[in-house]
Each structure stands twice: as C-alpha cells, then as structure tokens.
Amino acid sequence: MKEENSIYEVYYDEKADFLEVFFGESSECTADEIEEGVFVRRDQKTNKIKSIEIFSFKKRAQILKEILKKVKLNFPLEIGV
C-alpha cells in the first residue's frame, strides 16, 4: 500500500535550475509563494501539500529539506548540490 503523501514524482530541469516534487495523485490546487522563488501547491479541498516548486534550486536546496521536515515527509534521496 502506498503512503498517502509518498513521493510520486520528482522533476528537475538542469538548464532552468527548476525542481518540482509532486506528492500523491494530482488535484485542483492553489499555490503560495512561501519565499522568493519557492512555491507550495496545496489541494483545494484537503489543504494537503501536492507539490513543492523551487526556482534557482542550486542556491535554495536547503529549503526543500526544511519544508519536508516541517510537514514530516521523508525524502528518499540525498539532496546535494
């Protein structure tokens, strides 16, 4: 059985230095910019995090670790840049 918030997909565009991590099934979402270049998309009905988008990821990699820790989600990969 898959965890409800298990990581579903990770997308990274090296040329644009853009990372997006998707959680669970896609749904209608709202996005909030929690700091410059960092967006969290939440399900409109449940308010659960559905994706995290980070522009200029190489200089903001630490923020992903912090967000995942705050929402108690494990990331199965080592984040290093």
N, CA, C and O atoms as a Maestro MAE file, in Angstrom:
{
 s_m_m2io_version
 :::
 2.0.0
}

f_m_ct {
 s_m_title
 :::
 protein
 m_atom[324] {
  # First column is atom index #
  i_m_mmod_type
  r_m_x_coord
  r_m_y_coord
  r_m_z_coord
  i_m_residue_number
  s_m_chain_name
  s_m_pdb_residue_name
  s_m_pdb_atom_name
  i_m_atomic_number
  :::
  1 25 0.844 -1.190 0.000 1 A "MET " " N  " 7
  2 3 0.000 0.000 0.000 1 A "MET " " CA " 6
  3 2 0.877 1.236 0.000 1 A "MET " " C  " 6
  4 15 1.847 1.323 0.752 1 A "MET " " O  " 8
  5 25 0.536 2.171 -0.831 2 A "LYS " " N  " 7
  6 3 1.296 3.404 -0.973 2 A "LYS " " CA " 6
  7 2 0.867 4.400 0.097 2 A "LYS " " C  " 6
  8 15 -0.325 4.565 0.356 2 A "LYS " " O  " 8
  9 25 1.849 5.070 0.725 3 A "GLU " " N  " 7
  10 3 1.506 6.114 1.698 3 A "GLU " " CA " 6
  11 2 0.799 7.243 0.978 3 A "GLU " " C  " 6
  12 15 1.102 7.534 -0.179 3 A "GLU " " O  " 8
  13 25 -0.138 7.877 1.656 4 A "GLU " " N  " 7
  14 3 -0.909 8.955 1.047 4 A "GLU " " CA " 6
  15 2 -0.020 10.090 0.570 4 A "GLU " " C  " 6
  16 15 -0.271 10.658 -0.492 4 A "GLU " " O  " 8
  17 25 1.018 10.435 1.333 5 A "ASN " " N  " 7
  18 3 1.908 11.527 0.959 5 A "ASN " " CA " 6
  19 2 3.243 11.034 0.422 5 A "ASN " " C  " 6
  20 15 4.222 11.781 0.437 5 A "ASN " " O  " 8
  21 25 3.307 9.789 -0.054 6 A "SER " " N  " 7
  22 3 4.577 9.309 -0.588 6 A "SER " " CA " 6
  23 2 4.921 10.084 -1.855 6 A "SER " " C  " 6
  24 15 4.036 10.563 -2.565 6 A "SER " " O  " 8
  25 25 6.206 10.198 -2.124 7 A "ILE " " N  " 7
  26 3 6.638 10.976 -3.279 7 A "ILE " " CA " 6
  27 2 6.232 10.259 -4.548 7 A "ILE " " C  " 6
  28 15 6.489 9.067 -4.716 7 A "ILE " " O  " 8
  29 25 5.626 10.964 -5.396 8 A "TYR " " N  " 7
  30 3 5.048 10.445 -6.617 8 A "TYR " " CA " 6
  31 2 5.976 10.703 -7.798 8 A "TYR " " C  " 6
  32 15 6.146 9.831 -8.651 8 A "TYR " " O  " 8
  33 25 6.579 11.889 -7.858 9 A "GLU " " N  " 7
  34 3 7.437 12.230 -8.990 9 A "GLU " " CA " 6
  35 2 8.335 13.398 -8.622 9 A "GLU " " C  " 6
  36 15 7.940 14.305 -7.891 9 A "GLU " " O  " 8
  37 25 9.562 13.354 -9.150 10 A "VAL " " N  " 7
  38 3 10.496 14.466 -8.992 10 A "VAL " " CA " 6
  39 2 10.897 14.900 -10.390 10 A "VAL " " C  " 6
  40 15 11.295 14.075 -11.212 10 A "VAL " " O  " 8
  41 25 10.794 16.189 -10.661 11 A "TYR " " N  " 7
  42 3 11.164 16.741 -11.960 11 A "TYR " " CA " 6
  43 2 12.224 17.804 -11.738 11 A "TYR " " C  " 6
  44 15 12.048 18.688 -10.900 11 A "TYR " " O  " 8
  45 25 13.332 17.728 -12.483 12 A "TYR " " N  " 7
  46 3 14.374 18.747 -12.397 12 A "TYR " " CA " 6
  47 2 14.797 19.139 -13.797 12 A "TYR " " C  " 6
  48 15 15.138 18.284 -14.614 12 A "TYR " " O  " 8
  49 25 14.777 20.435 -14.073 13 A "ASP " " N  " 7
  50 3 15.237 20.977 -15.341 13 A "ASP " " CA " 6
  51 2 16.583 21.636 -15.061 13 A "ASP " " C  " 6
  52 15 16.647 22.722 -14.485 13 A "ASP " " O  " 8
  53 25 17.657 20.965 -15.474 14 A "GLU " " N  " 7
  54 3 19.000 21.455 -15.159 14 A "GLU " " CA " 6
  55 2 19.291 22.805 -15.803 14 A "GLU " " C  " 6
  56 15 19.900 23.670 -15.175 14 A "GLU " " O  " 8
  57 25 18.865 22.993 -17.038 15 A "LYS " " N  " 7
  58 3 19.131 24.254 -17.741 15 A "LYS " " CA " 6
  59 2 18.445 25.426 -17.041 15 A "LYS " " C  " 6
  60 15 19.036 26.495 -16.888 15 A "LYS " " O  " 8
  61 25 17.207 25.226 -16.619 16 A "ALA " " N  " 7
  62 3 16.461 26.286 -15.938 16 A "ALA " " CA " 6
  63 2 16.719 26.292 -14.433 16 A "ALA " " C  " 6
  64 15 16.339 27.242 -13.748 16 A "ALA " " O  " 8
  65 25 17.367 25.234 -13.905 17 A "ASP " " N  " 7
  66 3 17.611 25.048 -12.474 17 A "ASP " " CA " 6
  67 2 16.301 25.155 -11.693 17 A "ASP " " C  " 6
  68 15 16.180 25.915 -10.732 17 A "ASP " " O  " 8
  69 25 15.320 24.358 -12.146 18 A "PHE " " N  " 7
  70 3 13.979 24.327 -11.557 18 A "PHE " " CA " 6
  71 2 13.679 22.916 -11.087 18 A "PHE " " C  " 6
  72 15 13.840 21.957 -11.842 18 A "PHE " " O  " 8
  73 25 13.243 22.787 -9.839 19 A "LEU " " N  " 7
  74 3 12.889 21.487 -9.267 19 A "LEU " " CA " 6
  75 2 11.437 21.517 -8.832 19 A "LEU " " C  " 6
  76 15 10.960 22.491 -8.249 19 A "LEU " " O  " 8
  77 25 10.741 20.418 -9.133 20 A "GLU " " N  " 7
  78 3 9.384 20.260 -8.621 20 A "GLU " " CA " 6
  79 2 9.238 18.844 -8.086 20 A "GLU " " C  " 6
  80 15 9.596 17.879 -8.760 20 A "GLU " " O  " 8
  81 25 8.714 18.725 -6.878 21 A "VAL " " N  " 7
  82 3 8.457 17.438 -6.244 21 A "VAL " " CA " 6
  83 2 6.949 17.318 -6.092 21 A "VAL " " C  " 6
  84 15 6.308 18.176 -5.485 21 A "VAL " " O  " 8
  85 25 6.382 16.240 -6.651 22 A "PHE " " N  " 7
  86 3 4.940 16.006 -6.616 22 A "PHE " " CA " 6
  87 2 4.628 14.944 -5.569 22 A "PHE " " C  " 6
  88 15 5.385 13.986 -5.414 22 A "PHE " " O  " 8
  89 25 3.523 15.105 -4.852 23 A "PHE " " N  " 7
  90 3 3.096 14.159 -3.828 23 A "PHE " " CA " 6
  91 2 1.721 13.615 -4.160 23 A "PHE " " C  " 6
  92 15 0.780 14.383 -4.359 23 A "PHE " " O  " 8
  93 25 1.596 12.304 -4.221 24 A "GLY " " N  " 7
  94 3 0.298 11.680 -4.430 24 A "GLY " " CA " 6
  95 2 -0.312 11.971 -5.785 24 A "GLY " " C  " 6
  96 15 0.379 12.360 -6.726 24 A "GLY " " O  " 8
  97 25 -1.606 11.777 -5.867 25 A "GLU " " N  " 7
  98 3 -2.357 11.997 -7.105 25 A "GLU " " CA " 6
  99 2 -2.558 13.494 -7.337 25 A "GLU " " C  " 6
  100 15 -2.676 14.262 -6.382 25 A "GLU " " O  " 8
  101 25 -2.597 13.905 -8.599 26 A "SER " " N  " 7
  102 3 -2.818 15.318 -8.903 26 A "SER " " CA " 6
  103 2 -4.257 15.712 -8.565 26 A "SER " " C  " 6
  104 15 -5.165 14.881 -8.582 26 A "SER " " O  " 8
  105 25 -4.440 16.981 -8.262 27 A "SER " " N  " 7
  106 3 -5.764 17.501 -7.919 27 A "SER " " CA " 6
  107 2 -5.773 19.003 -8.147 27 A "SER " " C  " 6
  108 15 -4.740 19.598 -8.453 27 A "SER " " O  " 8
  109 25 -6.943 19.613 -7.995 28 A "GLU " " N  " 7
  110 3 -7.059 21.060 -8.103 28 A "GLU " " CA " 6
  111 2 -6.322 21.686 -6.923 28 A "GLU " " C  " 6
  112 15 -6.560 21.325 -5.771 28 A "GLU " " O  " 8
  113 25 -5.423 22.629 -7.220 29 A "CYS " " N  " 7
  114 3 -4.576 23.189 -6.165 29 A "CYS " " CA " 6
  115 2 -4.537 24.704 -6.209 29 A "CYS " " C  " 6
  116 15 -4.875 25.340 -7.207 29 A "CYS " " O  " 8
  117 25 -4.112 25.249 -5.090 30 A "THR " " N  " 7
  118 3 -3.759 26.660 -5.004 30 A "THR " " CA " 6
  119 2 -2.273 26.719 -4.682 30 A "THR " " C  " 6
  120 15 -1.737 25.813 -4.043 30 A "THR " " O  " 8
  121 25 -1.609 27.775 -5.120 31 A "ALA " " N  " 7
  122 3 -0.169 27.905 -4.891 31 A "ALA " " CA " 6
  123 2 0.112 29.135 -4.049 31 A "ALA " " C  " 6
  124 15 -0.499 30.189 -4.226 31 A "ALA " " O  " 8
  125 25 1.051 28.974 -3.128 32 A "ASP " " N  " 7
  126 3 1.507 30.087 -2.304 32 A "ASP " " CA " 6
  127 2 3.015 30.186 -2.436 32 A "ASP " " C  " 6
  128 15 3.721 29.181 -2.356 32 A "ASP " " O  " 8
  129 25 3.503 31.398 -2.639 33 A "GLU " " N  " 7
  130 3 4.941 31.634 -2.663 33 A "GLU " " CA " 6
  131 2 5.372 31.847 -1.218 33 A "GLU " " C  " 6
  132 15 5.080 32.887 -0.627 33 A "GLU " " O  " 8
  133 25 6.072 30.856 -0.643 34 A "ILE " " N  " 7
  134 3 6.428 30.933 0.772 34 A "ILE " " CA " 6
  135 2 7.694 31.738 1.004 34 A "ILE " " C  " 6
  136 15 7.942 32.221 2.109 34 A "ILE " " O  " 8
  137 25 8.487 31.876 -0.034 35 A "GLU " " N  " 7
  138 3 9.599 32.814 -0.060 35 A "GLU " " CA " 6
  139 2 9.948 32.987 -1.526 35 A "GLU " " C  " 6
  140 15 9.468 32.226 -2.366 35 A "GLU " " O  " 8
  141 25 10.762 33.958 -1.845 36 A "GLU " " N  " 7
  142 3 11.040 34.256 -3.243 36 A "GLU " " CA " 6
  143 2 11.509 33.011 -3.991 36 A "GLU " " C  " 6
  144 15 12.506 32.391 -3.619 36 A "GLU " " O  " 8
  145 25 10.784 32.651 -5.046 37 A "GLY " " N  " 7
  146 3 11.151 31.532 -5.893 37 A "GLY " " CA " 6
  147 2 10.796 30.161 -5.360 37 A "GLY " " C  " 6
  148 15 11.186 29.155 -5.952 37 A "GLY " " O  " 8
  149 25 10.060 30.090 -4.248 38 A "VAL " " N  " 7
  150 3 9.681 28.805 -3.653 38 A "VAL " " CA " 6
  151 2 8.160 28.783 -3.480 38 A "VAL " " C  " 6
  152 15 7.590 29.604 -2.761 38 A "VAL " " O  " 8
  153 25 7.519 27.828 -4.155 39 A "PHE " " N  " 7
  154 3 6.065 27.733 -4.136 39 A "PHE " " CA " 6
  155 2 5.627 26.396 -3.555 39 A "PHE " " C  " 6
  156 15 6.249 25.363 -3.802 39 A "PHE " " O  " 8
  157 25 4.560 26.430 -2.790 40 A "VAL " " N  " 7
  158 3 3.934 25.214 -2.272 40 A "VAL " " CA " 6
  159 2 2.526 25.187 -2.831 40 A "VAL " " C  " 6
  160 15 1.765 26.143 -2.682 40 A "VAL " " O  " 8
  161 25 2.186 24.072 -3.481 41 A "ARG " " N  " 7
  162 3 0.843 23.892 -4.018 41 A "ARG " " CA " 6
  163 2 0.090 22.951 -3.097 41 A "ARG " " C  " 6
  164 15 0.587 21.882 -2.744 41 A "ARG " " O  " 8
  165 25 -1.135 23.361 -2.703 42 A "ARG " " N  " 7
  166 3 -1.976 22.574 -1.785 42 A "ARG " " CA " 6
  167 2 -3.301 22.236 -2.443 42 A "ARG " " C  " 6
  168 15 -3.855 23.018 -3.215 42 A "ARG " " O  " 8
  169 25 -3.793 21.045 -2.116 43 A "ASP " " N  " 7
  170 3 -5.093 20.600 -2.594 43 A "ASP " " CA " 6
  171 2 -6.156 21.569 -2.079 43 A "ASP " " C  " 6
  172 15 -6.168 21.914 -0.897 43 A "ASP " " O  " 8
  173 25 -7.047 22.007 -2.970 44 A "GLN " " N  " 7
  174 3 -8.074 22.979 -2.587 44 A "GLN " " CA " 6
  175 2 -9.045 22.432 -1.547 44 A "GLN " " C  " 6
  176 15 -9.545 23.193 -0.718 44 A "GLN " " O  " 8
  177 25 -9.316 21.152 -1.572 45 A "LYS " " N  " 7
  178 3 -10.287 20.580 -0.640 45 A "LYS " " CA " 6
  179 2 -9.660 20.141 0.673 45 A "LYS " " C  " 6
  180 15 -10.216 20.404 1.740 45 A "LYS " " O  " 8
  181 25 -8.503 19.472 0.613 46 A "THR " " N  " 7
  182 3 -7.914 18.894 1.825 46 A "THR " " CA " 6
  183 2 -6.811 19.744 2.443 46 A "THR " " C  " 6
  184 15 -6.445 19.542 3.601 46 A "THR " " O  " 8
  185 25 -6.281 20.690 1.679 47 A "ASN " " N  " 7
  186 3 -5.179 21.559 2.091 47 A "ASN " " CA " 6
  187 2 -3.850 20.802 2.233 47 A "ASN " " C  " 6
  188 15 -2.884 21.350 2.763 47 A "ASN " " O  " 8
  189 25 -3.796 19.558 1.767 48 A "LYS " " N  " 7
  190 3 -2.547 18.791 1.821 48 A "LYS " " CA " 6
  191 2 -1.596 19.270 0.725 48 A "LYS " " C  " 6
  192 15 -2.028 19.654 -0.363 48 A "LYS " " O  " 8
  193 25 -0.309 19.243 1.024 49 A "ILE " " N  " 7
  194 3 0.699 19.647 0.048 49 A "ILE " " CA " 6
  195 2 0.719 18.646 -1.095 49 A "ILE " " C  " 6
  196 15 0.817 17.440 -0.872 49 A "ILE " " O  " 8
  197 25 0.625 19.153 -2.324 50 A "LYS " " N  " 7
  198 3 0.640 18.317 -3.515 50 A "LYS " " CA " 6
  199 2 1.931 18.483 -4.306 50 A "LYS " " C  " 6
  200 15 2.329 17.570 -5.030 50 A "LYS " " O  " 8
  201 25 2.597 19.639 -4.179 51 A "SER " " N  " 7
  202 3 3.900 19.793 -4.821 51 A "SER " " CA " 6
  203 2 4.642 20.977 -4.210 51 A "SER " " C  " 6
  204 15 4.063 21.889 -3.621 51 A "SER " " O  " 8
  205 25 5.955 20.904 -4.388 52 A "ILE " " N  " 7
  206 3 6.847 21.991 -3.991 52 A "ILE " " CA " 6
  207 2 7.636 22.351 -5.236 52 A "ILE " " C  " 6
  208 15 8.218 21.477 -5.879 52 A "ILE " " O  " 8
  209 25 7.660 23.641 -5.582 53 A "GLU " " N  " 7
  210 3 8.365 24.115 -6.771 53 A "GLU " " CA " 6
  211 2 9.458 25.070 -6.311 53 A "GLU " " C  " 6
  212 15 9.207 25.978 -5.518 53 A "GLU " " O  " 8
  213 25 10.669 24.861 -6.810 54 A "ILE " " N  " 7
  214 3 11.782 25.720 -6.396 54 A "ILE " " CA " 6
  215 2 12.543 26.184 -7.626 54 A "ILE " " C  " 6
  216 15 13.118 25.379 -8.360 54 A "ILE " " O  " 8
  217 25 12.539 27.491 -7.840 55 A "PHE " " N  " 7
  218 3 13.322 28.104 -8.901 55 A "PHE " " CA " 6
  219 2 14.719 28.385 -8.354 55 A "PHE " " C  " 6
  220 15 14.875 28.618 -7.155 55 A "PHE " " O  " 8
  221 25 15.732 28.365 -9.214 56 A "SER " " N  " 7
  222 3 17.131 28.530 -8.795 56 A "SER " " CA " 6
  223 2 17.438 27.544 -7.673 56 A "SER " " C  " 6
  224 15 17.923 27.919 -6.605 56 A "SER " " O  " 8
  225 25 17.142 26.281 -7.943 57 A "PHE " " N  " 7
  226 3 17.233 25.238 -6.927 57 A "PHE " " CA " 6
  227 2 18.620 25.114 -6.305 57 A "PHE " " C  " 6
  228 15 18.728 24.907 -5.096 57 A "PHE " " O  " 8
  229 25 19.667 25.234 -7.085 58 A "LYS " " N  " 7
  230 3 21.020 25.029 -6.555 58 A "LYS " " CA " 6
  231 2 21.332 25.962 -5.396 58 A "LYS " " C  " 6
  232 15 22.058 25.579 -4.479 58 A "LYS " " O  " 8
  233 25 20.802 27.170 -5.418 59 A "LYS " " N  " 7
  234 3 21.070 28.082 -4.303 59 A "LYS " " CA " 6
  235 2 20.014 27.986 -3.199 59 A "LYS " " C  " 6
  236 15 20.144 28.626 -2.156 59 A "LYS " " O  " 8
  237 25 18.965 27.181 -3.433 60 A "ARG " " N  " 7
  238 3 17.893 27.048 -2.443 60 A "ARG " " CA " 6
  239 2 17.651 25.606 -2.011 60 A "ARG " " C  " 6
  240 15 16.599 25.325 -1.436 60 A "ARG " " O  " 8
  241 25 18.562 24.694 -2.257 61 A "ALA " " N  " 7
  242 3 18.356 23.275 -1.963 61 A "ALA " " CA " 6
  243 2 17.995 23.034 -0.506 61 A "ALA " " C  " 6
  244 15 17.193 22.146 -0.216 61 A "ALA " " O  " 8
  245 25 18.554 23.788 0.406 62 A "GLN " " N  " 7
  246 3 18.305 23.589 1.829 62 A "GLN " " CA " 6
  247 2 16.830 23.804 2.180 62 A "GLN " " C  " 6
  248 15 16.311 23.156 3.088 62 A "GLN " " O  " 8
  249 25 16.158 24.703 1.471 63 A "ILE " " N  " 7
  250 3 14.747 24.987 1.781 63 A "ILE " " CA " 6
  251 2 13.887 23.739 1.595 63 A "ILE " " C  " 6
  252 15 12.926 23.548 2.341 63 A "ILE " " O  " 8
  253 25 14.206 22.887 0.623 64 A "LEU " " N  " 7
  254 3 13.425 21.666 0.420 64 A "LEU " " CA " 6
  255 2 13.532 20.766 1.648 64 A "LEU " " C  " 6
  256 15 12.526 20.225 2.107 64 A "LEU " " O  " 8
  257 25 14.728 20.602 2.179 65 A "LYS " " N  " 7
  258 3 14.907 19.797 3.384 65 A "LYS " " CA " 6
  259 2 14.087 20.362 4.538 65 A "LYS " " C  " 6
  260 15 13.456 19.608 5.279 65 A "LYS " " O  " 8
  261 25 14.092 21.679 4.693 66 A "GLU " " N  " 7
  262 3 13.358 22.326 5.787 66 A "GLU " " CA " 6
  263 2 11.856 22.129 5.641 66 A "GLU " " C  " 6
  264 15 11.176 21.824 6.621 66 A "GLU " " O  " 8
  265 25 11.327 22.299 4.427 67 A "ILE " " N  " 7
  266 3 9.885 22.131 4.195 67 A "ILE " " CA " 6
  267 2 9.473 20.699 4.493 67 A "ILE " " C  " 6
  268 15 8.481 20.465 5.185 67 A "ILE " " O  " 8
  269 25 10.232 19.739 3.972 68 A "LEU " " N  " 7
  270 3 9.885 18.331 4.184 68 A "LEU " " CA " 6
  271 2 9.922 17.966 5.659 68 A "LEU " " C  " 6
  272 15 9.091 17.190 6.131 68 A "LEU " " O  " 8
  273 25 10.877 18.518 6.384 69 A "LYS " " N  " 7
  274 3 10.964 18.251 7.820 69 A "LYS " " CA " 6
  275 2 9.753 18.839 8.553 69 A "LYS " " C  " 6
  276 15 9.190 18.187 9.432 69 A "LYS " " O  " 8
  277 25 9.349 20.064 8.200 70 A "LYS " " N  " 7
  278 3 8.213 20.719 8.858 70 A "LYS " " CA " 6
  279 2 6.911 19.952 8.651 70 A "LYS " " C  " 6
  280 15 6.079 19.871 9.556 70 A "LYS " " O  " 8
  281 25 6.741 19.395 7.465 71 A "VAL " " N  " 7
  282 3 5.492 18.684 7.180 71 A "VAL " " CA " 6
  283 2 5.634 17.187 7.408 71 A "VAL " " C  " 6
  284 15 4.735 16.414 7.075 71 A "VAL " " O  " 8
  285 25 6.763 16.779 7.975 72 A "LYS " " N  " 7
  286 3 7.018 15.383 8.377 72 A "LYS " " CA " 6
  287 2 6.934 14.408 7.204 72 A "LYS " " C  " 6
  288 15 6.312 13.352 7.310 72 A "LYS " " O  " 8
  289 25 7.565 14.770 6.088 73 A "LEU " " N  " 7
  290 3 7.653 13.887 4.934 73 A "LEU " " CA " 6
  291 2 9.112 13.484 4.729 73 A "LEU " " C  " 6
  292 15 10.013 14.320 4.806 73 A "LEU " " O  " 8
  293 25 9.330 12.217 4.472 74 A "ASN " " N  " 7
  294 3 10.686 11.726 4.221 74 A "ASN " " CA " 6
  295 2 11.005 11.826 2.736 74 A "ASN " " C  " 6
  296 15 10.163 11.539 1.885 74 A "ASN " " O  " 8
  297 25 12.220 12.232 2.442 75 A "PHE " " N  " 7
  298 3 12.695 12.324 1.063 75 A "PHE " " CA " 6
  299 2 13.678 11.193 0.849 75 A "PHE " " C  " 6
  300 15 14.691 11.134 1.546 75 A "PHE " " O  " 8
  301 25 13.421 10.284 -0.095 76 A "PRO " " N  " 7
  302 3 14.232 9.073 -0.226 76 A "PRO " " CA " 6
  303 2 15.587 9.273 -0.886 76 A "PRO " " C  " 6
  304 15 16.330 8.308 -1.064 76 A "PRO " " O  " 8
  305 25 15.923 10.490 -1.247 77 A "LEU " " N  " 7
  306 3 17.190 10.774 -1.907 77 A "LEU " " CA " 6
  307 2 18.001 11.770 -1.112 77 A "LEU " " C  " 6
  308 15 17.458 12.577 -0.357 77 A "LEU " " O  " 8
  309 25 19.301 11.705 -1.290 78 A "GLU " " N  " 7
  310 3 20.182 12.702 -0.677 78 A "GLU " " CA " 6
  311 2 20.126 13.949 -1.529 78 A "GLU " " C  " 6
  312 15 20.229 13.871 -2.753 78 A "GLU " " O  " 8
  313 25 19.964 15.103 -0.897 79 A "ILE " " N  " 7
  314 3 19.921 16.367 -1.628 79 A "ILE " " CA " 6
  315 2 21.290 17.011 -1.495 79 A "ILE " " C  " 6
  316 15 21.710 17.372 -0.395 79 A "ILE " " O  " 8
  317 25 21.972 17.151 -2.595 80 A "GLY " " N  " 7
  318 3 23.280 17.780 -2.581 80 A "GLY " " CA " 6
  319 2 23.513 18.538 -3.878 80 A "GLY " " C  " 6
  320 15 23.147 18.072 -4.957 80 A "GLY " " O  " 8
  321 25 24.117 19.695 -3.762 81 A "VAL " " N  " 7
  322 3 24.440 20.495 -4.945 81 A "VAL " " CA " 6
  323 2 25.802 21.085 -4.804 81 A "VAL " " C  " 6
  324 15 26.262 21.795 -5.698 81 A "VAL " " O  " 8
  :::
 }
 m_bond[323] {
  # First column is bond index #
  i_m_from
  i_m_to
  i_m_order
  :::
  1 1 2 1
  2 2 3 1
  3 3 4 2
  4 3 5 1
  5 5 6 1
  6 6 7 1
  7 7 8 2
  8 7 9 1
  9 9 10 1
  10 10 11 1
  11 11 12 2
  12 11 13 1
  13 13 14 1
  14 14 15 1
  15 15 16 2
  16 15 17 1
  17 17 18 1
  18 18 19 1
  19 19 20 2
  20 19 21 1
  21 21 22 1
  22 22 23 1
  23 23 24 2
  24 23 25 1
  25 25 26 1
  26 26 27 1
  27 27 28 2
  28 27 29 1
  29 29 30 1
  30 30 31 1
  31 31 32 2
  32 31 33 1
  33 33 34 1
  34 34 35 1
  35 35 36 2
  36 35 37 1
  37 37 38 1
  38 38 39 1
  39 39 40 2
  40 39 41 1
  41 41 42 1
  42 42 43 1
  43 43 44 2
  44 43 45 1
  45 45 46 1
  46 46 47 1
  47 47 48 2
  48 47 49 1
  49 49 50 1
  50 50 51 1
  51 51 52 2
  52 51 53 1
  53 53 54 1
  54 54 55 1
  55 55 56 2
  56 55 57 1
  57 57 58 1
  58 58 59 1
  59 59 60 2
  60 59 61 1
  61 61 62 1
  62 62 63 1
  63 63 64 2
  64 63 65 1
  65 65 66 1
  66 66 67 1
  67 67 68 2
  68 67 69 1
  69 69 70 1
  70 70 71 1
  71 71 72 2
  72 71 73 1
  73 73 74 1
  74 74 75 1
  75 75 76 2
  76 75 77 1
  77 77 78 1
  78 78 79 1
  79 79 80 2
  80 79 81 1
  81 81 82 1
  82 82 83 1
  83 83 84 2
  84 83 85 1
  85 85 86 1
  86 86 87 1
  87 87 88 2
  88 87 89 1
  89 89 90 1
  90 90 91 1
  91 91 92 2
  92 91 93 1
  93 93 94 1
  94 94 95 1
  95 95 96 2
  96 95 97 1
  97 97 98 1
  98 98 99 1
  99 99 100 2
  100 99 101 1
  101 101 102 1
  102 102 103 1
  103 103 104 2
  104 103 105 1
  105 105 106 1
  106 106 107 1
  107 107 108 2
  108 107 109 1
  109 109 110 1
  110 110 111 1
  111 111 112 2
  112 111 113 1
  113 113 114 1
  114 114 115 1
  115 115 116 2
  116 115 117 1
  117 117 118 1
  118 118 119 1
  119 119 120 2
  120 119 121 1
  121 121 122 1
  122 122 123 1
  123 123 124 2
  124 123 125 1
  125 125 126 1
  126 126 127 1
  127 127 128 2
  128 127 129 1
  129 129 130 1
  130 130 131 1
  131 131 132 2
  132 131 133 1
  133 133 134 1
  134 134 135 1
  135 135 136 2
  136 135 137 1
  137 137 138 1
  138 138 139 1
  139 139 140 2
  140 139 141 1
  141 141 142 1
  142 142 143 1
  143 143 144 2
  144 143 145 1
  145 145 146 1
  146 146 147 1
  147 147 148 2
  148 147 149 1
  149 149 150 1
  150 150 151 1
  151 151 152 2
  152 151 153 1
  153 153 154 1
  154 154 155 1
  155 155 156 2
  156 155 157 1
  157 157 158 1
  158 158 159 1
  159 159 160 2
  160 159 161 1
  161 161 162 1
  162 162 163 1
  163 163 164 2
  164 163 165 1
  165 165 166 1
  166 166 167 1
  167 167 168 2
  168 167 169 1
  169 169 170 1
  170 170 171 1
  171 171 172 2
  172 171 173 1
  173 173 174 1
  174 174 175 1
  175 175 176 2
  176 175 177 1
  177 177 178 1
  178 178 179 1
  179 179 180 2
  180 179 181 1
  181 181 182 1
  182 182 183 1
  183 183 184 2
  184 183 185 1
  185 185 186 1
  186 186 187 1
  187 187 188 2
  188 187 189 1
  189 189 190 1
  190 190 191 1
  191 191 192 2
  192 191 193 1
  193 193 194 1
  194 194 195 1
  195 195 196 2
  196 195 197 1
  197 197 198 1
  198 198 199 1
  199 199 200 2
  200 199 201 1
  201 201 202 1
  202 202 203 1
  203 203 204 2
  204 203 205 1
  205 205 206 1
  206 206 207 1
  207 207 208 2
  208 207 209 1
  209 209 210 1
  210 210 211 1
  211 211 212 2
  212 211 213 1
  213 213 214 1
  214 214 215 1
  215 215 216 2
  216 215 217 1
  217 217 218 1
  218 218 219 1
  219 219 220 2
  220 219 221 1
  221 221 222 1
  222 222 223 1
  223 223 224 2
  224 223 225 1
  225 225 226 1
  226 226 227 1
  227 227 228 2
  228 227 229 1
  229 229 230 1
  230 230 231 1
  231 231 232 2
  232 231 233 1
  233 233 234 1
  234 234 235 1
  235 235 236 2
  236 235 237 1
  237 237 238 1
  238 238 239 1
  239 239 240 2
  240 239 241 1
  241 241 242 1
  242 242 243 1
  243 243 244 2
  244 243 245 1
  245 245 246 1
  246 246 247 1
  247 247 248 2
  248 247 249 1
  249 249 250 1
  250 250 251 1
  251 251 252 2
  252 251 253 1
  253 253 254 1
  254 254 255 1
  255 255 256 2
  256 255 257 1
  257 257 258 1
  258 258 259 1
  259 259 260 2
  260 259 261 1
  261 261 262 1
  262 262 263 1
  263 263 264 2
  264 263 265 1
  265 265 266 1
  266 266 267 1
  267 267 268 2
  268 267 269 1
  269 269 270 1
  270 270 271 1
  271 271 272 2
  272 271 273 1
  273 273 274 1
  274 274 275 1
  275 275 276 2
  276 275 277 1
  277 277 278 1
  278 278 279 1
  279 279 280 2
  280 279 281 1
  281 281 282 1
  282 282 283 1
  283 283 284 2
  284 283 285 1
  285 285 286 1
  286 286 287 1
  287 287 288 2
  288 287 289 1
  289 289 290 1
  290 290 291 1
  291 291 292 2
  292 291 293 1
  293 293 294 1
  294 294 295 1
  295 295 296 2
  296 295 297 1
  297 297 298 1
  298 298 299 1
  299 299 300 2
  300 299 301 1
  301 301 302 1
  302 302 303 1
  303 303 304 2
  304 303 305 1
  305 305 306 1
  306 306 307 1
  307 307 308 2
  308 307 309 1
  309 309 310 1
  310 310 311 1
  311 311 312 2
  312 311 313 1
  313 313 314 1
  314 314 315 1
  315 315 316 2
  316 315 317 1
  317 317 318 1
  318 318 319 1
  319 319 320 2
  320 319 321 1
  321 321 322 1
  322 322 323 1
  323 323 324 2
  :::
 }
}
